[in-house]
Amino acid sequence: MKSPILKYQQKVFREYSKDIKLPPNYTYPDGNPIKPLPPIQTKTNGLMIVGTYPSARFESRKATDGSNKYRLIPIGDTLQPFGDEKYFDGLRTRRLESGFGLRKYFLDELGLDFTDCWITDLVKVFLYKKEHIESYKAFDPYFKIQMYRNDFINLGKNSINWLKEEIRLCNPKVIVTLGFEVARVVSEKKGVKAEEILMSDIDHPDNTNGIPTVYAPHPDACRRFEKWRKVMEMRVVLVREWLDN
């Protein structure tokens, strides 16, 4: 008999994209399909981590527009949310910075490993940014695809029922969301500033079934800005208190 978690993972893979109204032909530039990424680290009754959306694997290619510059092109899905992965991109070894940052700025400070947590994303598919599309236009000037990154808030709202189902499966002691946008969607607080919500006290929103929820900076922000590293240090203290209790 299939476990409830396995059934959920299969359901995400089969039904998620259609449910949040992504087109059936949503692909990477070479035609490789962009698939939903279900949680792989699924430790229950502890810490649940909710990120924004999955990264992708990228390849360095020499542009064909006469510039002779190399461009980073998204070519395929990663293996899991916040995967601690390394791969060769054609020029050099590349790591998934979000997974590396999650370990460095958050999990190591708590004395936890990936396998000690339930790790997921609110939106479960890679989303194109403007720079991804501009990079590929160095190979195909007519390349067009919708920049769903700009529609993250709506996609996140469409994904709330999926998150609630995961929370029921995980039954966490505490939930940590990563990034301002996830905090906005989960808390349903409009017009709030990043500094305000990412430094707020623990919350119990309806969108996390009332489970204690901490809104934290995204690891990528911690990598770039000292301000957010200091905020993350304070978030770690708060999460540790709830886990210890």
Backbone hydrogen bonds, N-H to C=O, Kabsch-Sander energy under -0.5 kcal/mol:
donor,donor_aa,acceptor,acceptor_aa,energy
7,K,3,S,-2.3
8,Y,4,P,-2.0
9,Q,5,I,-2.6
10,Q,6,L,-2.4
11,K,7,K,-2.1
12,V,8,Y,-2.6
13,F,9,Q,-2.1
14,R,10,Q,-2.1
15,E,11,K,-3.0
16,Y,11,K,-0.6
16,Y,12,V,-1.5
19,D,15,E,-2.2
20,I,16,Y,-2.1
21,K,18,K,-1.2
22,L,17,S,-2.8
26,Y,23,P,-1.2
27,T,25,N,-0.8
28,Y,32,N,-3.3
31,G,28,Y,-2.4
34,I,26,Y,-2.0
35,K,33,P,-0.8
37,L,124,K,-2.9
42,T,40,I,-0.8
43,K,117,C,-1.8
45,N,170,C,-3.2
47,L,116,D,-0.6
48,M,174,V,-2.1
49,I,118,W,-3.2
50,V,176,V,-2.9
51,G,49,I,-0.5
51,G,120,T,-2.6
57,R,76,G,-3.3
59,E,73,I,-2.3
60,S,89,D,-3.2
61,R,59,E,-0.6
61,R,71,R,-2.6
63,A,69,K,-3.5
64,T,138,A,-1.1
71,R,61,R,-3.2
73,I,59,E,-2.6
73,I,71,R,-0.6
75,I,57,R,-3.0
76,G,57,R,-1.2
78,T,55,S,-0.7
83,G,80,Q,-1.6
85,E,83,G,-1.6
87,Y,94,R,-2.7
89,D,92,R,-2.7
94,R,87,Y,-3.7
96,L,85,E,-1.9
97,E,95,R,-1.0
100,F,96,L,-2.1
101,G,97,E,-2.9
102,L,98,S,-2.2
103,R,99,G,-1.8
104,K,100,F,-2.5
105,Y,101,G,-2.9
106,F,102,L,-1.1
107,L,102,L,-2.6
108,D,103,R,-2.9
110,L,106,F,-1.2
110,L,107,L,-0.6
111,G,107,L,-0.8
111,G,108,D,-0.7
112,L,107,L,-2.6
116,D,113,D,-1.6
117,C,114,F,-1.8
118,W,47,L,-2.4
119,I,41,Q,-2.2
119,I,117,C,-0.6
120,T,49,I,-2.5
122,L,51,G,-2.6
123,V,52,T,-2.7
124,K,122,L,-0.5
133,I,129,K,-1.5
134,E,130,K,-2.5
135,S,131,E,-2.1
136,Y,132,H,-1.7
137,K,133,I,-1.3
138,A,135,S,-1.3
139,F,136,Y,-1.9
140,D,136,Y,-2.3
143,F,140,D,-2.2
148,Y,146,Q,-1.6
149,R,128,Y,-1.7
150,N,147,M,-1.5
151,D,148,Y,-1.6
152,F,149,R,-1.3
155,L,151,D,-2.4
156,G,152,F,-3.2
157,K,153,I,-2.2
158,N,154,N,-2.2
159,S,155,L,-0.7
159,S,156,G,-0.8
160,I,157,K,-1.1
163,L,159,S,-2.0
164,K,160,I,-2.7
165,E,161,N,-1.8
166,E,162,W,-1.9
167,I,163,L,-2.5
168,R,164,K,-1.9
169,L,165,E,-1.6
170,C,166,E,-2.9
171,N,167,I,-3.1
173,K,46,G,-2.7
174,V,46,G,-1.5
175,I,212,P,-2.7
176,V,48,M,-2.9
177,T,214,V,-2.4
178,L,50,V,-2.6
179,G,177,T,-0.6
179,G,216,A,-2.8
183,A,179,G,-1.9
184,R,180,F,-2.2
185,V,181,E,-2.2
186,V,182,V,-2.9
187,S,183,A,-2.6
188,E,184,R,-1.7
189,K,184,R,-0.6
190,K,188,E,-0.7
197,I,193,K,-2.2
198,L,194,A,-2.6
199,M,196,E,-0.6
200,S,197,I,-1.0
203,D,213,T,-2.9
207,N,186,V,-0.5
208,T,205,P,-1.3
209,N,206,D,-2.0
210,G,205,P,-2.5
211,I,208,T,-2.1
213,T,203,D,-3.1
214,V,175,I,-3.2
216,A,177,T,-2.8
216,A,214,V,-0.7
221,A,218,H,-0.9
222,C,218,H,-1.7
223,R,219,P,-2.1
224,R,220,D,-1.2
225,F,221,A,-2.4
229,R,225,F,-1.4
230,K,226,E,-2.2
231,V,227,K,-1.7
232,M,228,W,-2.4
233,E,229,R,-1.7
234,M,230,K,-1.5
235,R,231,V,-2.0
236,V,232,M,-2.4
237,V,233,E,-1.5
238,L,234,M,-1.7
239,V,235,R,-2.7
240,R,236,V,-2.6
241,E,237,V,-1.7
242,W,238,L,-1.5
243,L,239,V,-2.4
244,D,240,R,-2.5
245,N,241,E,-1.5
